Amino acid sequence: QVQLVESGGGLVQAGGSLRLACAASGRTISNYDMAWFRQAPGEQRELVASARRAGAPTYADSVRGRFTISRDTAKNTVYLQMNNLKPEDTAVYYCAADEYGNGRYDAWGQGTQVTVSS
């Protein structure tokens, strides 16, 4: 099973940028579809962006054009570049891995807090 550790969260002003990183260990991310989710207080967890083993990345409507997901196989790391951040982007961000490509993400990181001030 792959282990995932997120980093890069923090406090930023609206309009600012952050880059989250998800370092994988135990197995190579080449064997997984990877994604970033987020969960705000009192809200359901939502899929923010996904980068499957094949095909183009996908994004939630709320972040398309502002966020970019990327995979670095050499570093076994997945990134989420977040630009033009908004207060509504405030949430805990989680990295997740799907081994079988069925949309059931079965490996999760511990999460990293992103707070955007207005």
C-alpha positions in Angstrom: 0.0 0.0 0.0 1.2 3.5 -0.8 1.7 6.0 2.0 1.0 9.7 1.3 2.2 12.8 3.2 1.0 16.3 2.3 2.8 19.5 2.8 2.7 23.1 1.7 -0.4 24.4 3.4 -0.6 27.6 5.3 -2.2 31.0 5.6 -2.3 33.3 2.6 -4.2 36.4 1.6 -6.8 36.3 -1.1 -5.2 36.5 -4.5 -2.1 34.7 -3.3 -0.7 31.3 -4.3 0.4 28.1 -2.6 1.8 24.9 -3.9 0.8 21.7 -2.1 3.0 18.6 -2.4 2.0 15.0 -1.8 5.0 12.7 -1.3 4.4 9.1 -1.8 6.3 6.1 -0.4 6.0 2.4 -0.5 4.9 2.2 -4.1 5.3 4.3 -7.2 2.6 6.7 -8.1 2.8 5.3 -11.6 0.6 2.5 -10.4 -2.2 4.9 -9.2 -4.7 7.5 -10.2 -4.0 10.5 -8.0 -6.2 13.3 -6.7 -6.6 16.2 -4.3 -9.7 16.5 -2.2 -10.7 19.2 0.3 -13.0 19.5 3.2 -14.1 22.7 4.8 -15.7 22.8 8.3 -19.3 21.6 8.2 -19.0 20.7 4.5 -18.7 17.4 2.6 -15.4 16.4 1.2 -15.1 17.4 -2.5 -12.8 16.3 -5.3 -10.7 19.3 -6.4 -8.5 17.8 -9.1 -7.4 14.4 -10.4 -4.5 13.2 -12.4 -5.1 9.7 -13.7 -2.4 7.5 -15.1 -3.6 8.3 -18.6 -5.6 11.2 -19.9 -5.9 14.9 -19.1 -6.3 16.2 -15.6 -9.8 17.1 -14.4 -10.9 19.9 -12.1 -13.8 21.0 -10.1 -15.6 23.9 -11.7 -14.8 26.1 -8.7 -11.0 25.8 -9.2 -10.7 25.3 -13.0 -8.3 27.9 -14.4 -6.8 28.6 -11.0 -5.4 25.3 -9.8 -3.1 22.9 -11.6 -2.4 19.3 -10.6 0.8 17.6 -11.7 2.7 14.3 -11.2 6.4 14.0 -10.9 7.2 10.3 -11.2 10.9 10.8 -10.6 10.2 12.4 -7.2 7.1 10.2 -6.6 5.2 13.3 -5.7 2.0 14.9 -6.8 1.5 18.7 -6.7 -1.4 21.1 -6.6 -0.5 24.6 -7.6 -3.1 27.0 -6.4 -3.2 30.5 -7.8 -5.6 33.4 -7.2 -6.8 31.9 -4.0 -10.1 32.9 -2.5 -11.5 32.7 1.0 -13.8 29.9 -0.1 -10.8 27.8 -0.9 -10.1 27.5 2.9 -10.2 23.8 3.8 -8.1 20.9 4.8 -6.6 19.5 1.6 -6.1 15.7 1.2 -4.1 13.7 -1.3 -5.5 10.4 -2.3 -4.6 7.4 -4.5 -6.7 5.0 -6.5 -4.9 1.8 -7.4 -7.6 0.2 -9.5 -8.9 3.2 -11.4 -12.4 2.8 -10.2 -12.8 6.1 -8.5 -12.5 4.5 -5.1 -9.5 6.3 -3.5 -8.2 3.9 -0.9 -5.1 5.6 0.3 -5.1 9.0 1.9 -2.7 11.4 3.5 -3.3 13.2 6.8 -4.2 16.5 5.2 -2.8 20.0 5.2 -4.7 23.1 6.2 -5.1 25.9 3.7 -6.5 29.2 5.1 -7.2 32.2 2.8 -7.9 35.5 4.4 -9.9 38.2 2.8 
